[in-house]
Amino acid sequence: MIVAVDPVAAATYFVSVLGCTAFPVWGSRAGACLCGDPHDGTRKHGPDNVGKHPATRNGFKDGTVDLAAIRMFLHNPGTPNYGLNAPEGVPIVDVDGVGLAEWDTLQHRYGPLPVTLTTTTANGRHYFYRW
């Protein structure tokens, strides 16, 4: 079952409960990144990260646990999304596109992985595990 979750509530959970830090990520509209880069390789970014790259100078290094700051950047129309830095011992597996079928094939072949926190992304899923 897929449940739509408010991004502020989700970020609050990831930071407060799981111990992650969060940083703002550019959004997109009509396939164009709100950062202003054409994402055609002529400047800094290519087409593979439209609307999904950090919106701060230091990128993921600007991750914060400050919930007021997180609420502020999630309410900014240009940065409606966030990235996470997982705490030590929490690998996050990002499975996208054709990788979803491969993921299922590997589990069929070697056995299922433990049930875990899973989030749905635009192209796949993120699986959170404790190491």
C-alpha positions in Angstrom: 0.0 0.0 0.0 1.3 3.4 -1.0 0.5 6.3 1.4 1.0 9.9 0.5 3.0 11.6 3.3 3.5 15.3 4.0 7.2 16.0 3.3 7.6 18.0 6.4 6.2 15.2 8.6 8.4 12.7 6.8 11.6 14.8 7.2 10.7 15.3 10.8 10.5 11.5 11.3 13.8 10.9 9.5 15.6 13.5 11.6 13.9 13.0 15.0 13.5 9.3 15.0 16.1 7.8 12.7 18.9 10.3 13.4 19.3 11.5 9.8 20.3 15.1 8.7 18.3 16.7 5.9 19.4 19.2 3.2 17.3 21.1 0.6 17.1 19.7 -2.9 16.0 21.7 -6.0 12.6 20.9 -7.5 11.5 20.8 -11.1 8.5 22.0 -13.1 7.5 20.8 -16.5 10.8 18.8 -16.7 13.0 21.8 -16.0 15.1 22.1 -12.9 14.3 25.2 -10.8 18.0 25.8 -10.2 18.3 27.6 -13.6 20.9 25.2 -15.1 19.7 23.8 -18.4 21.0 20.3 -17.4 22.3 19.7 -20.9 25.9 19.3 -19.9 27.0 22.8 -21.1 27.2 24.1 -17.5 27.5 22.2 -14.2 24.7 19.6 -14.5 23.7 16.9 -16.9 20.2 15.5 -17.6 20.4 12.8 -14.9 19.7 15.1 -11.9 17.0 17.5 -12.9 15.2 18.5 -9.7 17.2 16.2 -7.5 20.5 17.8 -6.6 21.4 19.8 -3.5 20.3 23.4 -3.4 23.1 24.7 -1.1 26.7 25.5 -1.7 28.1 22.6 0.3 25.4 20.1 -0.8 24.9 17.1 1.6 27.5 18.6 4.0 24.9 21.3 4.8 22.6 18.6 6.3 20.8 19.8 9.4 18.7 18.5 12.3 17.2 22.0 12.8 13.5 21.3 12.2 12.6 25.0 11.7 15.2 25.2 8.9 13.9 22.1 7.3 10.3 23.4 7.4 11.5 26.6 5.9 13.3 25.1 2.9 10.4 22.6 2.3 8.0 25.5 2.1 10.2 27.3 -0.4 8.7 26.8 -3.9 12.2 26.3 -5.4 13.3 23.6 -3.0 10.2 21.5 -2.3 12.3 18.4 -1.7 15.1 17.2 0.6 17.9 14.8 0.7 19.0 12.7 3.7 22.3 11.8 5.2 21.8 8.6 7.1 23.4 8.1 10.4 26.3 5.6 10.8 25.0 2.0 10.5 21.9 2.9 8.4 22.5 2.1 4.7 19.8 3.3 2.4 19.5 1.3 -0.8 18.1 3.3 -3.8 16.5 1.0 -6.4 15.2 2.7 -9.6 13.7 1.9 -12.9 14.8 -1.5 -14.3 16.7 -2.1 -11.1 13.3 -2.8 -9.4 12.9 -6.0 -11.5 16.6 -7.0 -10.7 15.9 -6.4 -7.0 12.9 -8.7 -7.1 14.9 -11.3 -9.1 17.8 -11.3 -6.5 15.3 -11.7 -3.7 13.6 -14.6 -5.5 17.0 -16.3 -6.1 18.6 -15.7 -2.7 15.6 -15.2 -0.4 13.8 -12.1 0.8 15.4 -9.3 2.7 13.9 -8.3 6.1 10.8 -6.1 6.0 12.1 -2.5 6.5 11.1 1.1 6.2 10.6 1.7 2.5 9.8 5.0 0.8 8.5 5.4 -2.8 10.4 7.8 -5.1 9.5 9.2 -8.5 11.3 6.2 -10.2 11.6 3.5 -7.6 12.1 3.0 -3.8 14.5 3.7 -1.0 15.0 0.8 1.5 16.4 1.7 5.0 18.3 -1.0 6.9 20.3 -1.1 10.1 23.8 -2.6 9.9 
